[in-house]
Amino acid sequence: MFAHNKRLQYTVRVSETNPGLANLMLEQFGGPQGELAAAMRYFLQGISEEDPGRKDMLLDIATEELSHLEVIGTIVAMLNRGAKGRLAEGVDTEAEMYRRITGAGNDSHLTQILYGGGPALVNSAGVPWTAAYIDTIGEPTADLRSNIAAESRAKIVYERLIHCTDDPGVKDALTFLMTREIAHQKSFEKALYSIEGNFPAGKLPGDPRFTSVYFDLSQGDVAPAPGPWNAPEHFEVVSGMEQALAVDGGTGLPTSGLTPEEADLVTAMALRTASDPDADPTTGAELGARDPSQVSDPGISRAM
């Protein structure tokens, strides 16, 4: 059960109207790294979580993300508030109004014309929010790793938004939201590493022949860049294309089992659709080709 409290989790103080900045803020409202996506991701995970502690954590953070959605939406509305009134009341000339909502390289016409200055569930480019942003798979060790990455990405988007404004109130609220991404990342990491044997994800072990193999598939004269991801003390490094083919010891060629009837049908289809390697048919493109010698202007020939 949810209840709405009229007070925001963090006070929003906007110094002046800035429709262009408001449009950028939509990235954290209806974008893939935004607060709605985070709230839905953790809410879905929490609903099906069997561990009572992790269930509480996921639902707590999901609820907090909804409060962050409210903060971001409020920032968008406050940044648009002055322009919203001007547009609604039509106090400017048409040319001046057009300049206000499209000038300075911003795309604020999106929120101004379509949504009347309020926040919308789109990103800063106008792409609608979609449930496809939610990548929950129902395995805690996989979902928690995804959550850690999601919080990291959201933190970076907040950093970039902070760099786009000198409004002290907006910057202050964004800093709070960015900081909460760090706190959530820490919680998810603690939850992940409190699961004994959390790697690899799931229950089944990998094939030991390949779990510590690094295939060096960057071909050329330059040696591969070294790092712990391909260090010999951690991995068996396999270099060369031939060594990376048919590593199971087979031929590397696909086979399939067919019944006699299926084999006959496949053969018949192959014969019916076979290409004649000796054929040289005239194509439609060749029939429609223009003789360059008949064109006076080479530029026209190239254009055609």
KOLMIVEX-38632 format. One line per 8 residues: number of its first residue (from 0); their letters; for each residue x, z, y of N, C-alpha, C. Coordinates in nm, 3 decimals. Layout:
N
NUM = a = X Z Y X Z Y X Z Y | ...
//
This chain:
304
0 = mfahnkrl = 0.084 0.000 -0.119 0.000 0.000 0.000 0.088 0.000 0.124 | 0.047 -0.076 0.224 0.122 -0.084 0.348 0.034 -0.038 0.464 | 0.097 0.018 0.564 0.028 0.055 0.687 0.113 0.009 0.803 | 0.050 -0.044 0.907 0.125 -0.092 1.023 0.137 0.018 1.127 | 0.260 0.044 1.169 0.288 0.136 1.278 0.315 0.053 1.403 | 0.251 0.086 1.512 0.261 0.004 1.633 0.400 0.005 1.695 | 0.482 0.103 1.658 0.618 0.109 1.713 0.712 0.030 1.623 | 0.798 -0.052 1.684 0.895 -0.130 1.610 1.003 -0.039 1.552
8 = qytvrvse = 1.071 -0.087 1.449 1.183 -0.011 1.394 1.296 -0.003 1.495 | 1.310 -0.107 1.578 1.413 -0.107 1.682 1.353 -0.166 1.808 | 1.378 -0.101 1.920 1.316 -0.141 2.046 1.369 -0.276 2.093 | 1.277 -0.365 2.128 1.312 -0.498 2.178 1.307 -0.497 2.330 | 1.418 -0.533 2.392 1.427 -0.542 2.538 1.480 -0.681 2.574 | 1.394 -0.765 2.629 1.432 -0.900 2.666 1.439 -0.909 2.818 | 1.552 -0.956 2.870 1.574 -0.956 3.015 1.501 -1.069 3.086 | 1.496 -1.188 3.023 1.437 -1.303 3.092 1.387 -1.405 2.992
16 = tnpglanl = 1.298 -1.490 3.040 1.246 -1.598 2.956 1.357 -1.694 2.916 | 1.357 -1.731 2.786 1.459 -1.825 2.737 1.402 -1.896 2.615 | 1.320 -2.001 2.636 1.257 -2.069 2.522 1.357 -2.131 2.425 | 1.469 -2.180 2.476 1.568 -2.239 2.386 1.624 -2.137 2.289 | 1.656 -2.016 2.340 1.706 -1.909 2.254 1.598 -1.866 2.155 | 1.474 -1.863 2.201 1.364 -1.827 2.112 1.357 -1.920 1.993 | 1.379 -2.047 2.020 1.373 -2.145 1.911 1.484 -2.120 1.808 | 1.603 -2.084 1.856 1.712 -2.053 1.763 1.678 -1.931 1.678
24 = mleqfggp = 1.608 -1.833 1.737 1.573 -1.712 1.664 1.482 -1.739 1.545 | 1.410 -1.851 1.548 1.322 -1.884 1.436 1.399 -1.897 1.305 | 1.530 -1.918 1.313 1.611 -1.929 1.192 1.598 -1.803 1.107 | 1.585 -1.687 1.174 1.572 -1.562 1.101 1.427 -1.520 1.082 | 1.335 -1.603 1.126 1.192 -1.575 1.108 1.138 -1.656 0.990 | 1.154 -1.788 0.997 1.102 -1.874 0.891 1.208 -1.957 0.824 | 1.335 -1.922 0.840 1.444 -1.997 0.779 1.482 -1.946 0.642 | 1.569 -2.017 0.572 1.606 -1.979 0.435 1.680 -1.846 0.425
32 = qgelaaam = 1.752 -1.808 0.534 1.824 -1.681 0.532 1.747 -1.573 0.608 | 1.623 -1.602 0.644 1.548 -1.515 0.733 1.484 -1.395 0.665 | 1.414 -1.318 0.748 1.360 -1.191 0.704 1.241 -1.206 0.609 | 1.158 -1.308 0.627 1.046 -1.326 0.535 1.097 -1.361 0.396 | 1.195 -1.449 0.389 1.252 -1.485 0.259 1.310 -1.363 0.190 | 1.380 -1.279 0.266 1.439 -1.158 0.209 1.330 -1.063 0.161 | 1.227 -1.041 0.242 1.120 -0.949 0.204 1.052 -0.995 0.075 | 1.022 -1.123 0.066 0.954 -1.175 -0.052 1.045 -1.169 -0.175
40 = ryflqgis = 1.173 -1.197 -0.156 1.267 -1.193 -0.268 1.272 -1.052 -0.329 | 1.289 -0.952 -0.245 1.305 -0.816 -0.295 1.172 -0.758 -0.342 | 1.062 -0.800 -0.278 0.930 -0.753 -0.319 0.899 -0.801 -0.461 | 0.925 -0.927 -0.488 0.899 -0.980 -0.622 0.987 -0.914 -0.727 | 1.113 -0.889 -0.691 1.201 -0.822 -0.785 1.154 -0.679 -0.812 | 1.113 -0.611 -0.706 1.069 -0.472 -0.720 0.944 -0.459 -0.805 | 0.852 -0.554 -0.793 0.727 -0.547 -0.869 0.753 -0.544 -1.019 | 0.852 -0.621 -1.065 0.877 -0.631 -1.209 0.994 -0.547 -1.257
48 = eedpgrkd = 1.059 -0.474 -1.168 1.176 -0.394 -1.206 1.134 -0.277 -1.295 | 1.209 -0.256 -1.405 1.179 -0.148 -1.499 1.251 -0.019 -1.466 | 1.364 -0.027 -1.399 1.439 0.093 -1.362 1.373 0.157 -1.239 | 1.329 0.282 -1.247 1.255 0.342 -1.135 1.336 0.353 -1.007 | 1.464 0.381 -1.019 1.548 0.391 -0.900 1.564 0.258 -0.830 | 1.595 0.155 -0.907 1.610 0.021 -0.847 1.477 -0.030 -0.794 | 1.368 0.005 -0.860 1.236 -0.036 -0.813 1.210 0.019 -0.673 | 1.236 0.148 -0.655 1.218 0.209 -0.523 1.307 0.142 -0.419
56 = mlldiate = 1.433 0.119 -0.455 1.527 0.058 -0.361 1.478 -0.080 -0.318 | 1.437 -0.162 -0.414 1.395 -0.298 -0.383 1.270 -0.299 -0.296 | 1.174 -0.213 -0.326 1.051 -0.210 -0.246 1.075 -0.148 -0.109 | 1.166 -0.051 -0.102 1.202 0.006 0.029 1.265 -0.100 0.118 | 1.360 -0.174 0.062 1.430 -0.275 0.142 1.335 -0.391 0.175 | 1.248 -0.428 0.081 1.151 -0.534 0.109 1.062 -0.494 0.226 | 1.019 -0.368 0.227 0.934 -0.320 0.337 1.011 -0.320 0.468 | 1.137 -0.279 0.463 1.217 -0.280 0.586 1.236 -0.423 0.637
64 = elshlevi = 1.253 -0.517 0.544 1.270 -0.657 0.587 1.145 -0.707 0.660 | 1.027 -0.662 0.619 0.906 -0.698 0.691 0.908 -0.641 0.832 | 0.963 -0.520 0.846 0.975 -0.464 0.982 1.075 -0.544 1.065 | 1.178 -0.599 1.000 1.273 -0.684 1.071 1.208 -0.817 1.111 | 1.120 -0.867 1.024 1.044 -0.987 1.060 0.963 -0.963 1.186 | 0.906 -0.843 1.196 0.829 -0.807 1.316 0.919 -0.802 1.439 | 1.040 -0.749 1.424 1.133 -0.741 1.537 1.171 -0.881 1.583 | 1.209 -0.968 1.488 1.249 -1.104 1.524 1.131 -1.179 1.586
72 = gtivamln = 1.013 -1.166 1.528 0.896 -1.233 1.583 0.866 -1.186 1.724 | 0.886 -1.057 1.748 0.863 -1.002 1.882 0.965 -1.058 1.981 | 1.091 -1.070 1.938 1.192 -1.129 2.025 1.154 -1.272 2.063 | 1.109 -1.349 1.963 1.067 -1.488 1.990 0.953 -1.490 2.091 | 0.853 -1.405 2.069 0.739 -1.401 2.160 0.779 -1.359 2.301 | 0.867 -1.259 2.312 0.908 -1.211 2.445 0.994 -1.315 2.517 | 1.081 -1.384 2.444 1.163 -1.488 2.507 1.076 -1.605 2.557 | 0.963 -1.624 2.492 0.874 -1.735 2.528 0.764 -1.693 2.626
80 = rgakgrla = 0.756 -1.564 2.654 0.637 -1.512 2.722 0.615 -1.577 2.859 | 0.721 -1.588 2.939 0.705 -1.647 3.071 0.667 -1.794 3.064 | 0.734 -1.866 2.975 0.704 -2.008 2.960 0.564 -2.028 2.903 | 0.522 -1.938 2.818 0.388 -1.946 2.759 0.280 -1.945 2.868 | 0.296 -1.855 2.965 0.200 -1.847 3.073 0.200 -1.972 3.159 | 0.320 -2.022 3.190 0.329 -2.141 3.274 0.264 -2.261 3.205 | 0.288 -2.273 3.076 0.233 -2.387 3.003 0.082 -2.374 2.988 | 0.036 -2.254 2.955 -0.107 -2.232 2.934 -0.188 -2.256 3.061
88 = egvdteae = -0.132 -2.216 3.176 -0.204 -2.228 3.303 -0.174 -2.356 3.377 | -0.074 -2.433 3.330 -0.043 -2.562 3.390 -0.004 -2.554 3.537 | 0.084 -2.458 3.569 0.119 -2.436 3.710 0.227 -2.531 3.758 | 0.297 -2.599 3.668 0.403 -2.692 3.708 0.353 -2.836 3.700 | 0.421 -2.923 3.771 0.392 -3.066 3.755 0.431 -3.108 3.614 | 0.377 -3.219 3.572 0.404 -3.266 3.436 0.553 -3.284 3.412 | 0.622 -3.344 3.509 0.765 -3.369 3.492 0.843 -3.239 3.485 | 0.806 -3.142 3.570 0.877 -3.015 3.570 0.849 -2.938 3.441
96 = myrritga = 0.727 -2.942 3.392 0.694 -2.874 3.267 0.772 -2.936 3.151 | 0.778 -3.067 3.149 0.853 -3.135 3.044 1.000 -3.095 3.048 | 1.054 -3.086 3.170 1.195 -3.048 3.184 1.218 -2.907 3.134 | 1.125 -2.817 3.162 1.141 -2.677 3.123 1.148 -2.661 2.971 | 1.067 -2.739 2.899 1.060 -2.716 2.755 1.150 -2.808 2.674 | 1.215 -2.903 2.739 1.307 -2.990 2.666 1.445 -2.996 2.729 | 1.463 -2.934 2.843 1.592 -2.940 2.913 1.697 -2.856 2.845 | 1.818 -2.870 2.894 1.933 -2.793 2.846 1.959 -2.812 2.697
104 = gndshltq = 1.907 -2.922 2.642 1.938 -2.954 2.503 1.865 -2.872 2.401 | 1.763 -2.791 2.444 1.696 -2.709 2.344 1.575 -2.782 2.286 | 1.523 -2.729 2.176 1.408 -2.788 2.109 1.286 -2.697 2.122 | 1.274 -2.627 2.234 1.168 -2.528 2.245 1.030 -2.591 2.255 | 1.024 -2.724 2.268 0.892 -2.788 2.266 0.818 -2.757 2.136 | 0.894 -2.728 2.030 0.833 -2.697 1.901 0.744 -2.574 1.913 | 0.801 -2.464 1.963 0.723 -2.341 1.974 0.626 -2.347 2.090 | 0.660 -2.420 2.196 0.574 -2.424 2.313 0.448 -2.506 2.288
112 = ilygggpa = 0.464 -2.629 2.242 0.351 -2.719 2.228 0.270 -2.688 2.102 | 0.338 -2.671 1.989 0.265 -2.652 1.864 0.212 -2.510 1.846 | 0.287 -2.410 1.891 0.252 -2.272 1.860 0.225 -2.187 1.984 | 0.219 -2.249 2.100 0.181 -2.175 2.220 0.276 -2.066 2.259 | 0.401 -2.078 2.221 0.501 -1.978 2.259 0.519 -1.866 2.160 | 0.438 -1.862 2.055 0.451 -1.757 1.955 0.543 -1.797 1.842 | 0.587 -1.701 1.759 0.672 -1.734 1.645 0.594 -1.809 1.539 | 0.662 -1.894 1.466 0.599 -1.970 1.359 0.687 -1.963 1.235
120 = lvnsagvp = 0.627 -1.980 1.120 0.704 -1.974 0.995 0.773 -2.107 0.969 | 0.867 -2.137 1.057 0.953 -2.254 1.047 1.093 -2.209 1.083 | 1.193 -2.292 1.049 1.327 -2.261 1.096 1.349 -2.325 1.233 | 1.469 -2.317 1.286 1.494 -2.365 1.421 1.483 -2.516 1.434 | 1.481 -2.587 1.322 1.464 -2.732 1.324 1.319 -2.773 1.297 | 1.230 -2.674 1.281 1.091 -2.703 1.259 1.051 -2.722 1.114 | 1.143 -2.695 1.021 1.111 -2.711 0.878 1.028 -2.591 0.832 | 0.911 -2.614 0.772 0.825 -2.502 0.732 0.889 -2.412 0.627
128 = wtaayidt = 0.857 -2.284 0.636 0.903 -2.189 0.535 0.846 -2.229 0.400 | 0.922 -2.204 0.295 0.877 -2.240 0.161 0.919 -2.133 0.060 | 0.834 -2.114 -0.039 0.867 -2.019 -0.147 0.986 -2.065 -0.228 | 1.029 -2.191 -0.210 1.149 -2.239 -0.279 1.273 -2.163 -0.235 | 1.266 -2.092 -0.121 1.379 -2.010 -0.077 1.402 -1.891 -0.169 | 1.301 -1.855 -0.248 1.309 -1.735 -0.331 1.371 -1.771 -0.466 | 1.488 -1.715 -0.494 1.563 -1.754 -0.615 1.566 -1.645 -0.721 | 1.467 -1.557 -0.720 1.461 -1.449 -0.818 1.444 -1.507 -0.959
136 = igeptadl = 1.522 -1.452 -1.055 1.518 -1.503 -1.192 1.478 -1.397 -1.293 | 1.461 -1.271 -1.249 1.410 -1.168 -1.337 1.513 -1.100 -1.424 | 1.640 -1.117 -1.394 1.750 -1.048 -1.463 1.824 -0.968 -1.357 | 1.820 -0.833 -1.363 1.875 -0.751 -1.254 2.018 -0.784 -1.215 | 2.105 -0.808 -1.312 2.245 -0.831 -1.275 2.263 -0.964 -1.204 | 2.177 -1.061 -1.234 2.182 -1.189 -1.163 2.114 -1.178 -1.027 | 1.998 -1.112 -1.022 1.925 -1.099 -0.897 2.001 -1.016 -0.794 | 2.065 -0.910 -0.840 2.140 -0.826 -0.745 2.257 -0.903 -0.685
144 = rsniaaes = 2.323 -0.986 -0.765 2.431 -1.070 -0.710 2.376 -1.170 -0.608 | 2.259 -1.225 -0.638 2.196 -1.316 -0.544 2.159 -1.243 -0.415 | 2.111 -1.119 -0.428 2.075 -1.040 -0.311 2.197 -1.011 -0.223 | 2.309 -0.980 -0.287 2.432 -0.955 -0.212 2.471 -1.078 -0.132 | 2.463 -1.194 -0.195 2.496 -1.318 -0.126 2.397 -1.346 -0.013 | 2.268 -1.318 -0.036 2.167 -1.342 0.066 2.190 -1.255 0.188 | 2.224 -1.128 0.167 2.251 -1.039 0.279 2.375 -1.085 0.356 | 2.474 -1.135 0.283 2.596 -1.185 0.349 2.564 -1.306 0.437
152 = rakivyer = 2.483 -1.398 0.384 2.447 -1.517 0.462 2.367 -1.479 0.586 | 2.272 -1.387 0.569 2.190 -1.345 0.683 2.276 -1.278 0.789 | 2.375 -1.201 0.745 2.465 -1.135 0.840 2.539 -1.238 0.924 | 2.583 -1.346 0.862 2.655 -1.451 0.934 2.563 -1.522 1.034 | 2.438 -1.548 0.995 2.345 -1.612 1.089 2.322 -1.522 1.209 | 2.309 -1.391 1.186 2.292 -1.299 1.300 2.415 -1.300 1.390 | 2.532 -1.305 1.331 2.654 -1.315 1.412 2.648 -1.436 1.503 | 2.609 -1.549 1.448 2.606 -1.673 1.526 2.501 -1.665 1.637
160 = lihctddp = 2.387 -1.602 1.609 2.286 -1.585 1.712 2.335 -1.493 1.822 | 2.407 -1.388 1.786 2.463 -1.296 1.886 2.557 -1.371 1.980 | 2.633 -1.465 1.925 2.727 -1.543 2.007 2.655 -1.640 2.100 | 2.523 -1.660 2.078 2.449 -1.758 2.159 2.376 -1.696 2.278 | 2.386 -1.565 2.296 2.313 -1.502 2.405 2.398 -1.398 2.477 | 2.374 -1.388 2.609 2.436 -1.282 2.688 2.331 -1.182 2.734 | 2.207 -1.194 2.682 2.102 -1.099 2.714 2.133 -0.968 2.642 | 2.163 -0.860 2.715 2.207 -0.736 2.649 2.104 -0.676 2.555
168 = gvkdaltf = 1.976 -0.685 2.590 1.874 -0.630 2.502 1.860 -0.708 2.373 | 1.862 -0.840 2.384 1.853 -0.924 2.265 1.977 -0.904 2.179 | 2.092 -0.901 2.242 2.216 -0.882 2.167 2.215 -0.748 2.093 | 2.162 -0.645 2.159 2.156 -0.512 2.099 2.065 -0.512 1.976 | 1.947 -0.573 1.986 1.855 -0.577 1.872 1.913 -0.659 1.758 | 1.977 -0.770 1.790 2.037 -0.854 1.686 2.152 -0.781 1.616 | 2.226 -0.702 1.692 2.336 -0.625 1.632 2.281 -0.524 1.532 | 2.169 -0.460 1.567 2.105 -0.368 1.472 2.065 -0.441 1.344
176 = lmtreiah = 1.998 -0.556 1.359 1.953 -0.631 1.242 2.071 -0.678 1.157 | 2.177 -0.723 1.223 2.298 -0.764 1.151 2.356 -0.647 1.072 | 2.357 -0.530 1.135 2.414 -0.412 1.070 2.335 -0.371 0.948 | 2.204 -0.385 0.954 2.122 -0.350 0.839 2.149 -0.443 0.720 | 2.190 -0.566 0.747 2.229 -0.655 0.637 2.349 -0.597 0.563 | 2.440 -0.537 0.637 2.557 -0.474 0.575 2.514 -0.358 0.487 | 2.422 -0.273 0.540 2.375 -0.157 0.463 2.305 -0.200 0.335 | 2.224 -0.306 0.344 2.154 -0.353 0.225 2.251 -0.410 0.123
184 = qksfekal = 2.352 -0.480 0.171 2.452 -0.533 0.079 2.520 -0.419 0.003 | 2.551 -0.311 0.073 2.614 -0.195 0.007 2.521 -0.137 -0.100 | 2.392 -0.126 -0.068 2.297 -0.071 -0.166 2.289 -0.160 -0.290 | 2.284 -0.290 -0.268 2.275 -0.381 -0.382 2.403 -0.377 -0.465 | 2.517 -0.365 -0.400 2.642 -0.356 -0.476 2.647 -0.228 -0.557 | 2.604 -0.116 -0.498 2.602 0.011 -0.571 2.509 0.000 -0.692 | 2.393 -0.064 -0.672 2.298 -0.078 -0.782 2.355 -0.167 -0.892 | 2.423 -0.275 -0.853 2.480 -0.366 -0.952 2.587 -0.296 -1.035
192 = ysiegnfp = 2.679 -0.228 -0.969 2.791 -0.169 -1.042 2.755 -0.038 -1.110 | 2.632 0.010 -1.087 2.586 0.126 -1.163 2.528 0.084 -1.298 | 2.516 -0.047 -1.319 2.472 -0.099 -1.449 2.596 -0.119 -1.536 | 2.605 -0.045 -1.641 2.723 -0.056 -1.728 2.723 -0.192 -1.797 | 2.837 -0.256 -1.798 2.847 -0.387 -1.862 2.762 -0.491 -1.789 | 2.780 -0.500 -1.657 2.694 -0.589 -1.578 2.742 -0.734 -1.576 | 2.858 -0.760 -1.638 2.910 -0.897 -1.640 2.950 -0.934 -1.782 | 2.915 -1.054 -1.828 2.833 -1.155 -1.759 2.687 -1.117 -1.759
200 = agklpgdp = 2.610 -1.185 -1.675 2.467 -1.155 -1.665 2.399 -1.184 -1.798 | 2.296 -1.106 -1.827 2.220 -1.127 -1.950 2.275 -1.049 -2.067 | 2.234 -1.087 -2.185 2.268 -1.013 -2.307 2.369 -1.085 -2.395 | 2.359 -1.217 -2.404 2.445 -1.291 -2.496 2.587 -1.303 -2.442 | 2.688 -1.286 -2.527 2.826 -1.305 -2.484 2.859 -1.454 -2.479 | 2.961 -1.488 -2.404 3.005 -1.626 -2.400 3.091 -1.660 -2.521 | 3.116 -1.788 -2.541 3.206 -1.832 -2.647 3.348 -1.793 -2.605 | 3.415 -1.706 -2.679 3.546 -1.656 -2.639 3.651 -1.766 -2.625
208 = rftsvyfd = 3.625 -1.883 -2.683 3.722 -1.992 -2.669 3.728 -2.042 -2.525 | 3.622 -2.019 -2.448 3.613 -2.081 -2.316 3.590 -1.984 -2.201 | 3.571 -1.856 -2.228 3.538 -1.763 -2.119 3.653 -1.741 -2.022 | 3.776 -1.765 -2.064 3.891 -1.744 -1.975 3.976 -1.870 -1.965 | 3.909 -1.984 -1.961 3.978 -2.113 -1.945 3.950 -2.167 -1.807 | 4.053 -2.218 -1.740 4.037 -2.285 -1.611 4.075 -2.431 -1.629 | 3.980 -2.521 -1.604 4.008 -2.663 -1.615 4.057 -2.715 -1.480 | 4.182 -2.756 -1.476 4.241 -2.814 -1.355 4.204 -2.962 -1.351
216 = lsqgdvap = 4.095 -2.993 -1.279 4.043 -3.130 -1.276 4.073 -3.199 -1.143 | 4.157 -3.139 -1.060 4.201 -3.203 -0.936 4.325 -3.286 -0.967 | 4.304 -3.415 -0.983 4.413 -3.501 -1.027 4.496 -3.550 -0.908 | 4.622 -3.580 -0.934 4.712 -3.629 -0.830 4.850 -3.569 -0.846 | 4.939 -3.606 -0.754 5.077 -3.561 -0.763 5.097 -3.420 -0.709 | 5.001 -3.372 -0.629 5.015 -3.240 -0.569 4.971 -3.134 -0.670 | 5.050 -3.030 -0.685 5.018 -2.923 -0.779 4.893 -2.848 -0.732 | 4.812 -2.795 -0.826 4.691 -2.724 -0.785 4.724 -2.600 -0.702
224 = apgpwnap = 4.638 -2.573 -0.602 4.659 -2.455 -0.518 4.640 -2.330 -0.605 | 4.739 -2.240 -0.603 4.731 -2.123 -0.690 4.645 -2.013 -0.629 | 4.594 -1.928 -0.714 4.515 -1.813 -0.671 4.473 -1.734 -0.792 | 4.413 -1.618 -0.771 4.371 -1.537 -0.885 4.264 -1.605 -0.969 | 4.196 -1.705 -0.910 4.092 -1.777 -0.984 4.148 -1.869 -1.092 | 4.279 -1.900 -1.084 4.339 -1.985 -1.187 4.477 -1.934 -1.229 | 4.502 -1.806 -1.201 4.633 -1.749 -1.235 4.651 -1.741 -1.387 | 4.768 -1.778 -1.436 4.792 -1.777 -1.581 4.771 -1.641 -1.647
232 = ehfevvsg = 4.789 -1.533 -1.571 4.768 -1.401 -1.633 4.620 -1.372 -1.656 | 4.533 -1.449 -1.591 4.388 -1.429 -1.609 4.323 -1.544 -1.685 | 4.380 -1.664 -1.676 4.316 -1.781 -1.734 4.416 -1.867 -1.810 | 4.366 -1.932 -1.910 4.442 -2.040 -1.973 4.414 -2.165 -1.890 | 4.515 -2.218 -1.823 4.496 -2.332 -1.736 4.514 -2.460 -1.816 | 4.411 -2.543 -1.817 4.415 -2.670 -1.888 4.426 -2.781 -1.784 | 4.538 -2.853 -1.785 4.560 -2.960 -1.689 4.556 -3.095 -1.760 | 4.515 -3.197 -1.685 4.510 -3.331 -1.743 4.372 -3.364 -1.795
240 = meqalavd = 4.325 -3.484 -1.764 4.190 -3.522 -1.802 4.170 -3.527 -1.952 | 4.269 -3.576 -2.025 4.252 -3.589 -2.170 4.233 -3.453 -2.236 | 4.303 -3.351 -2.184 4.291 -3.218 -2.242 4.156 -3.152 -2.211 | 4.086 -3.206 -2.106 3.958 -3.149 -2.067 3.840 -3.218 -2.133 | 3.868 -3.317 -2.218 3.762 -3.390 -2.285 3.745 -3.343 -2.429 | 3.620 -3.335 -2.474 3.589 -3.296 -2.613 3.666 -3.170 -2.653 | 3.654 -3.066 -2.568 3.730 -2.943 -2.593 3.677 -2.867 -2.714 | 3.562 -2.910 -2.767 3.508 -2.846 -2.886 3.575 -2.896 -3.013
248 = ggtglpts = 3.661 -2.998 -3.000 3.727 -3.054 -3.117 3.654 -3.173 -3.176 | 3.539 -3.211 -3.115 3.465 -3.326 -3.164 3.513 -3.454 -3.097 | 3.431 -3.558 -3.108 3.468 -3.688 -3.050 3.434 -3.697 -2.902 | 3.343 -3.610 -2.854 3.297 -3.619 -2.716 3.189 -3.722 -2.696 | 3.145 -3.786 -2.806 3.040 -3.887 -2.799 2.909 -3.828 -2.849 | 2.797 -3.857 -2.780 2.670 -3.796 -2.819 2.613 -3.859 -2.944 | 2.545 -3.780 -3.023 2.475 -3.830 -3.142 2.338 -3.763 -3.147 | 2.245 -3.825 -3.216 2.113 -3.765 -3.235 2.060 -3.803 -3.371
256 = gltpeead = 1.986 -3.711 -3.430 1.927 -3.737 -3.560 1.793 -3.808 -3.545 | 1.775 -3.920 -3.616 1.651 -3.995 -3.609 1.592 -4.015 -3.747 | 1.461 -4.018 -3.754 1.397 -4.057 -3.878 1.417 -4.207 -3.896 | 1.403 -4.260 -4.018 1.416 -4.405 -4.039 1.323 -4.485 -3.947 | 1.201 -4.439 -3.927 1.107 -4.511 -3.840 1.157 -4.512 -3.696 | 1.204 -4.394 -3.647 1.255 -4.386 -3.510 1.377 -4.476 -3.493 | 1.465 -4.480 -3.592 1.584 -4.564 -3.584 1.547 -4.711 -3.575 | 1.447 -4.753 -3.652 1.402 -4.893 -3.648 1.345 -4.928 -3.511
264 = lvtamalr = 1.268 -4.836 -3.454 1.206 -4.861 -3.324 1.310 -4.869 -3.213 | 1.407 -4.779 -3.218 1.513 -4.781 -3.117 1.592 -4.910 -3.126 | 1.622 -4.954 -3.249 1.695 -5.080 -3.267 1.615 -5.198 -3.215 | 1.485 -5.199 -3.243 1.400 -5.308 -3.195 1.396 -5.312 -3.043 | 1.386 -5.194 -2.981 1.384 -5.188 -2.835 1.515 -5.238 -2.776 | 1.628 -5.197 -2.838 1.759 -5.239 -2.790 1.775 -5.390 -2.799 | 1.728 -5.450 -2.909 1.737 -5.596 -2.925 1.648 -5.668 -2.823 | 1.529 -5.614 -2.800 1.435 -5.679 -2.708 1.483 -5.675 -2.564
272 = tasdpdad = 1.554 -5.568 -2.527 1.597 -5.551 -2.388 1.745 -5.581 -2.368 | 1.810 -5.641 -2.467 1.954 -5.667 -2.457 1.983 -5.770 -2.348 | 2.095 -5.755 -2.278 2.141 -5.852 -2.179 2.232 -5.955 -2.245 | 2.224 -6.080 -2.198 2.310 -6.186 -2.248 2.438 -6.185 -2.165 | 2.552 -6.147 -2.223 2.676 -6.139 -2.144 2.725 -6.276 -2.096 | 2.676 -6.384 -2.159 2.720 -6.519 -2.119 2.629 -6.582 -2.013 | 2.519 -6.515 -1.980 2.425 -6.571 -1.884 2.481 -6.558 -1.742 | 2.445 -6.653 -1.657 2.483 -6.648 -1.515 2.363 -6.695 -1.433
280 = pttgaelg = 2.255 -6.618 -1.434 2.132 -6.662 -1.368 2.147 -6.664 -1.216 | 2.073 -6.752 -1.153 2.067 -6.756 -1.007 1.970 -6.649 -0.959 | 2.014 -6.567 -0.868 1.932 -6.455 -0.822 1.854 -6.492 -0.697 | 1.754 -6.412 -0.666 1.677 -6.432 -0.545 1.762 -6.419 -0.421 | 1.859 -6.327 -0.423 1.947 -6.310 -0.308 2.029 -6.437 -0.284 | 2.070 -6.502 -0.395 2.147 -6.626 -0.380 2.061 -6.740 -0.328 | 1.935 -6.746 -0.372 1.845 -6.851 -0.325 1.818 -6.837 -0.175 | 1.811 -6.712 -0.127 1.779 -6.689 0.014 1.901 -6.681 0.104
288 = ardpsqvs = 2.020 -6.700 0.049 2.141 -6.686 0.129 2.156 -6.802 0.226 | 2.202 -6.775 0.347 2.224 -6.878 0.448 2.368 -6.926 0.439 | 2.388 -7.054 0.453 2.522 -7.111 0.452 2.589 -7.078 0.585 | 2.696 -6.998 0.584 2.762 -6.959 0.709 2.808 -7.079 0.793 | 2.838 -7.190 0.728 2.887 -7.306 0.803 2.777 -7.368 0.888 | 2.649 -7.334 0.858 2.538 -7.391 0.934 2.496 -7.304 1.052 | 2.567 -7.191 1.071 2.534 -7.098 1.179 2.640 -7.111 1.287 | 2.597 -7.137 1.411 2.693 -7.160 1.520 2.758 -7.032 1.566
296 = dpgisram = 2.685 -6.922 1.569 2.738 -6.794 1.619 2.771 -6.706 1.499 | 2.901 -6.675 1.478 2.938 -6.589 1.364 2.868 -6.454 1.370 | 2.846 -6.404 1.489 2.779 -6.275 1.502 2.639 -6.279 1.444 | 2.567 -6.393 1.466 2.435 -6.409 1.409 2.443 -6.412 1.257 | 2.545 -6.480 1.207 2.563 -6.489 1.062 2.582 -6.351 1.000 | 2.664 -6.271 1.068 2.688 -6.137 1.015 2.561 -6.054 1.021 | 2.484 -6.069 1.129 2.362 -5.990 1.143 2.261 -6.026 1.036 | 2.259 -6.156 1.000 2.164 -6.199 0.898 2.213 -6.167 0.759
//
